[in-house]
Amino acid sequence: MRRRPLSAALTTVALAAVTLSALPAAVPPAAAVASRPPASRPAAAPDWSVALVDSTTARYTPSTIGGWSYPVGLYLYGQYLTYRRTHEARYLTYIKDYVDRFVASDGTIGQSFNSLDSMQAGRLLVILHHETGQDRYRKAAQRIRDRLNTYPRTGDGGFWHADTASRAHQLWADGVYMVNPFLVEYGKEFGDSAYANDEAAKQLSLYGSHLQVANGLLRHAYDESKSVSWADPQTGLAPEHWCRAVGWYSMAITNVLDAIPANHPRRSQLLKIFRRLAAGLEKYQDPATGRWFQVIDKGGRSDNWTETSCSSMFTYALSRGAQQGYLAPHYRAVARRGYQGVLAKLSVGTDGRTNLADISVGTNVGDYAYYVARTRATDDFHGLGAFLIMNEQLRGD
C-alpha cells in the first residue's frame, strides 16, 4: 500500500478514500447547509454529519475532549467517516492531535489494555497508520494485538469483558464492538487477517451463542461462573435486553461480516444470528417514533423511554445489512423509520450548534429499574458517534 506524507494527507481535499475492510463504502459528497436554491428546486437537506462534527469540535479541543476511552474513540471514528466523504482536512488533523496525546514518537502508548473497553480507540491507530504511514501507530496498535495473546477467556474462548475480579468470566454484548472491528481492520492493514478474521468471527459467534435468546434479542451479559448478582443461576444470563449493549453487537457483526471472506466457515452462523436479531429488532421497533426503547422488549411500560444511541446503531446495522445482502431488502424500510426517529432527536440551539437528546450515559449490567433510571443526556459521545456512523450510511438513502 503506497503511503503519502502527512502534509499531503492533511492539505489536499482530493484525498482518496481509504479502503479499510470493515468501513462502509464512501458515498458521493453532498452539500452542507447552503444558501436557498431557486424556488423551482427543493431545498438541500442539511449535512447533519458536518453540522454535528463542527459543533463538537467547537465545544472541545483535542486536548479537552477527554482521555483515551471508547466513547471518545467511537465519536472520533464517526468524525473520520465524515472526513472520508468531505475530505475536510481539519477533521483528520483533530483526530491525529487527539491520538498523539497518547502515542509517543517511538510508538509507546501508556495503556495496559486490561479491558475490552480500552481497546476500542485502537481503531484510530489503524486509521492514522493508513493515512500517514507513520510506524509509531503500527507499534501502538500492535500492543493491543499482542495483549490478546494473553488476555483472559472463558472456557470456550470468549474474551472476558475485563481482566478484573469484578468482570471475571463475563461476556458483555458491549465488548464485541470494543475489540472486533479493530481486529479485522488491524488484520487488513498489517497483513494479519488470517488470525484477525478468525478471532473476530469466533468472538461474535461465541457471544451470540451465549447471549441470544428465543426472541432474537441478546441479553446484556453472561457470567460463565453464574456467581455474580445479576446472573441467572441456571443460565448465567443478565435479566434484560439493554438496548445499547445489543446495539454494539449489531454494529460489530455488520463490520465483521463486511471484513471476512465469503467462504469463511463461521459466516453462515453469523448470518443466522444477525437475521434472528434483525427480526427481533423489527418486532420491537416503536411504531410511534421509529426508535427503540432503553429496555427493548418492554416498551409498553410507562417509565421506559426511547434511546438515541441504540436507535442509531440499529438503524445503521439494518440499513447496511440490507444493502450488503445479509438481511432481506425490507429492512431498509425499517432502517428509514429508525433514521427519521433519530433525526427527530436532533436540534440546533440558539448558538447555532447541534444538540442530540436522550442518550443513555455509560451503563453497567442491572435490572429494569436500573436501566430506565439512567441519565438521559444530551450530546453524550455514545450518541454522537453512533449518529455519525448511522448518518454516513443513510444520508443518501
N, C-alpha and C positions, 0 to 999 in steps of 0.2 A: 504494500500500500504506500503510495507516494505521500510524503509529508510536505507540509508547507510551513514557511516561517510564521511564527506567531503574529508578527506585524501584518502579514498578508491576510491571515485569518480574521484579524480584528479590524481591518480597514476597508476591505472590499465588500460591497453589498451584493456582489455577484457570486459569493462563495457557494460552491456546490453543496447540496445537502448530503449529509453523511448517510451511510448505509448500515448502521448497526442493526443486527438481525432482528432484535426484539422491538425496534421502533416502528411505528406505523409509517406507511408511505407518506411522504410530504404531499401536500395539496397545493394547487396554484395559489399565489399570493392574492389577497383581496384588499381593497382599500380600507383604511381605517376610517373613523368618523370624519366625514369631509363636508365641504360646503354643499348646500342643497342643489341637487341636479335639476335639469329642466323639468317643468311640470309634467311633461309628457312621459317621463320615465319614473319608475318607482324609486324612492329614496334607498340608498345603500344601507344595509344593516350595519350597526356599529361593529367594529372589530373588538369584541369583548376581551379577547386574549391580550391585545395590545393595551387596552384601557386598564385591565387588571394588573399587568406587569408594570406599566408606568406608574400606577397608583402605589403598588407595593414597593417599588424601588425608590419612590419619592418618600415613603414613610420610613424606610430602613436603608442604611448603607450596608455594604458587605461586611463591615465590622460590627454593626449593631443588630443585624438580622437574627443573630443567635449563634449558639455553639454548634459543634458537629452533632447533628441529630437527624433522625428520619423525617420529622415534619418539614424542616428546612430543606433537607435533601429532596423530598417529594416536590415541594414548591419549585425549587430551582430546576428540577428535571422538567417540570411544566414550562418554566421560562425558557429552557433550552429548546423545547419543541416549538415555541413561539419564535425563537431566534432562527430555527431551521427554515421556517416559512418566510419570515420577513427579512432575514439577513441583517437585522439591526445589530451592528457590531457591539454596541454598549451592553446588550443583553448577555453576550458571551463574556465580555470583559468583567462584568459584575460577577458572574459565576466563578471565573478564574480568581478574581480578587478574594472571594469568599474561601475557596479551596486553599489558596496559598497562605491563608492564616494557619493552616494545619499541616501542610506538607512542606518540608524543608527542601532546599535545592538538591540534597542528596537522596531524596525520596523517603526520608524518615517521617513517620506520622505517629503522633503521640496518642494512639488508641490501642487498647488491649483487645478489642473485638471479642468480648466475652458475652455478647448478646447478639441476637439476630438484628435487633433494632439498630445497633451501632454500625451495621454493615450496609444499610440502605443507601446512604450518601456515597458509598463507593461507586455507584453508577456515574457520579460526576468525575471520578478519577479516570474511568474508561473514556468518557466523553472528551475530557481535556487531553488525554493522550492522543485520541483520534484527531482532534482539532489542531494540536500543536506539535505532536511528535516528541515532546519532551519526556525523557526516560524516567524522570522522577515520578511521574504519575503512574507509570507501569510498576515501579518498585513499590509505591504505596498501595496500589491495587493488589499486588501480589501478597501483601501482608494478610489481606482478607482470604485470598485463595489458600494460602498456606495454613491459616488458622483453621480452616475447615478440616484439615487432615487430623487435627487433634480435638476438634470440637465435640462435646458430648452428644450422644444419640440415645434414642430409645432402643429397646431390644431388636426392633425390626429396622432400625436405621434412620429414623426421623430425627432431625436436629431439634434439640431442646430449645425452648424459647430463649433461655439464657442460662449461662453457666454459673448459677447461684442456687443456694439451697431452696429459696422460695419459688424457683421456677424449674427445679429438677424434675425430669421425667415428663415434662409437659410440652404438648404441641398446641400452639395457639394459631388460629387461622391467619392472624395478622402476619405471622412470621414468614409465610411463604413469599410474600411480596418483599420482605426486607432483604432476602438473600438471592432468590432465584432469578429475577430479572437481571440483577448484577451479574450473576454467574454465567448466564448464556451470553450476555454482552461481553464479559471478560473473555470467554472462550472464543468468541468470534474475533475479537481484537487481537488476541495474543496467541492464537493457534492452539487453544486448549479445549476445543469444542467436544472432542471425544469424551473427556471427563465431564465437562460442564453440562452438556446437554443431557447426558445420562443421569447425573446427580440431580439436576433440576427436575427432570421428568419423574424421577424416583420420589423426590420430596413431595411434589404435587400429588402423586398417586397415593403415597402413604398417608398424607394429611387428609386427602379426600376419603380414603377408605375408613379412617377413624372418625371423621367429623361429619360426614354427610349422612343424613337420616332419610326416612321414607318420603318426606315432603319435598325432597330435593335440596333443601337448605342445609347449611353447615351450622353446627353448634360452635360457640365461640372457641372452645378449647377442650382438650382431652388430657387427662392425667393417667399415665401408664400405671402409676403406683396406686391409684384410686384412694389416695390418702388425704389430699388437700380438701379444704372445707367445701368448696363448690362442686366437687366431683361426685357424680352418682356412684354409689358403692358397687353397683353391678357393672356399669358401662364405662365409668371414668369420665363421662361427658359433663360439660357445663350445662346449666339448665336452660339457657336461652340462645336465640339466634340474634346476636347483636349485629346491627346492620353493617357497621364499618369493617368488622372482622371478616364478614362474608364478602364485602366489597374488595378488601385486599386480595382475597383468594380469587375473586372473579377477574381482577386485572392481571394477577400473576399467571393464571392458567392461560389467559389470552396471550400474554407475552411469550410464554414458553412454547405454546403451540406455534406461534409465529416463527420461533427460532429452530425448533428441532426438525430433522428431515422427515419427509412424508412417510418413509418406511421405518420410522423409529418404532421399536417393539412396544413402547408404552403409549403410543399415540392414540390407539383405539380406546384404551381405558380412559385417557384424559378427555377424549371427546365425549365418552359416555357420561363422565362426571359433569362436564360442562353443560351438556344438554339437559341432564336432570336438574342441574342448578338453574338453568335458564327457565325451565318450565315452572319451577318454584317461584322464581322472581316475577314471572308474568302473572302468576296466580295472586301474589301478594302485593302487586303494584297498586297504590292508592288510586282508585278510579277518579276521585275528585281533583287530585293535584298532579298525578303522574309521577309523584315521588314515592319513596319507600320510608317506612316507619323505623324509628330507633330500635324497637324490638319488632322485627319484620312481620311476624305472623300474628301479632296482637294489635293490629290497627284499630280494632273496634273499641278498645279501652279509651276512656276519655282523657287520661293523662299521658297517653302515648303521643308522639309527635313525629312529623316527617323531617328527616335529617338530610342535610345538603351534601355532605361529603360522600356518603354511601350512595346517594341517588346519582351523583356524578359518576362514581365508579361503575355502578351497574349499567348506566346509560352508555358509558364508553365500551364496556365489555360486550354488551348485547349488540351494539352497532358494529363493532369490529368483528365480533364472532359471525354475524350475518354476512358482513362484507367478504370475509375470508372463506365462507362456506362451512364453518364449524357448526353454525346454527342455521335453522330454517330461515328463509327470507323474511317471514313475517315479523321476526324480532327487530327488524329495522323500524317498524311502526311502533313497537313497544319502546324502543330507544328514543324515538322522536317525541313521544309523550313525556318520557323522562327528561329529555332535554328542555322542553318548554317548561316543565315543572321547576327545574333548577334555575332557568333564566328568570323565573318569577321571584326568586330569592335575591336577585342582583339588583342593586340600585346605585344611583350616583348622588353623592352628597352635595351640599352647598359649596364645598371646596373643590368640586369637580372630580373627586376621586371615587372609585367604585367601592361598594360595600357588599359583601356576601354574607347573608344571615343564616342562622340556625345550623351551626356547625358544632357537633359534639366535641368537647375537649378530650384530651387523651384519657383512656379508659382501661381499667383492669377488668378481670373476669368477675362477674357478680350476678345478682338476681334481677328480676324485672324492676323492682323498686329502685335499685341502684342505677340501672341504665337510664330510666326515664327521668331521674333526678339530676342527671349530668348537666353541667352548664351548657346553655345554647349560645355559643359565642358568635361574634361577627369577625370575619377576616382571619380566622384561625388558619394556620398553614395547612392543616389536613384538608380543609375545604378548598383553599386557593389552589393547591397543587392538583387535587382531583378535578377541579373545574377546568383548569388549563388542559389537562390530558383529555378530558371529555370534549372541550370546545374545539381543540385542534382536530379531533376525529369527526365531529358532527357539524362544524360551522358551515360547510358547503353542502351538507346533505339536504 
